[in-house]
Amino acid sequence: MYQLHALDTLEDLDRVFGERGAMRAILEAREQGLVKHVGITSHNKAVLLKALERFDFDVVMTPITVGSMLYPRPENDFRPLLRVARDRGIGVIAIKAIARGRWGGRPRRYQTWYEPFDDPEDVRMALSLVLSQEGVVAYSLPCDVRLWPPVLDAAEKVEELDKEGVRRALEYFRRRGAKPLFPEDLAEQLAREES
């Protein structure tokens, strides 16, 4: 699989699909049997929806976080993307599922640009909540390897949540201080209100 990574603006998308863009090379590689599947990664849901209008990707990778479930805004609401992906048979890989929010002024204990939940029960519940979203087929490990043990341990204990389980999990994470990563101004406003 070839994954187009970090396409976060419409200009990025235009470059990739342009006459001399990466998609041309990727499609040639697929025709030659070098690439079987093509995916795309973005933090920007609008870019992903536009990309899916242009090409039938096999996989989409994007942040699906507790904070975006608690504070949905057009910039972070992944539900429209999940509906399109489900209807078109496209797999969705969640990233940043264990994000508590932005670091703000807190000391960075991990090599992640967001502050992660690291308590084993928080990690298990976050993964259960994210992987219970219809259309989410997998979760990508965080970039700091010190977070891998609690994530891999939690993966063995993940349970699919029904509507009541989702409601309880969201209340739990509201009490645990989960905040959205996007939009940035909302994340900053919530951080100011908290201090």
Secondary structure, 3 states (H helix, E strand, C coil): CEEECCCCCHHHHHHHHCCCCHHHHHHHHHHCCCCCCEEEECCCHHHHHHHHHHCCCCEEEEECCHHHHHCCCCCCCCHHHHHHHHHHCCEEEEECCCEEEECCCCCCCCCCCEEECCCHHHHHHHHHHHHCCCCEEEECCCCCHHHHHHHHHHHCCCCCCCHHHHHHHHHHHHHCCCCCCCCHHHHHHHHHHHC
